[in-house]
Amino acid sequence: MYSGQWRKDKRHGKGCSKSAAAITYDGDWMDNNMHGYGAWEDTKTTETYTGHFAENLRNGSGDWKGDNG
């Protein structure tokens, strides 16, 4: 489920996505991709990443927290 800004039927701008696989992302989107600054979380494993993304991948500086802290 996605709530946020759209452009040409694609997620673009600020928005929040929650998937059936327990993944959430709240942040910047560009052409349907996580792109810019945002917060990603896997609620099943408690892994989180807050920082920069480029085309759906972590990119640049950010804060990763996994099962080992």
Secondary structure, DSSP 8 states (H G I E B T S, - for coil): -EEEEEETTEEEEEEEEE-TTSEEEEEEEETTEEEEEEEEEETTTTEEEEEEEETTEEEEEEEEE-TT-
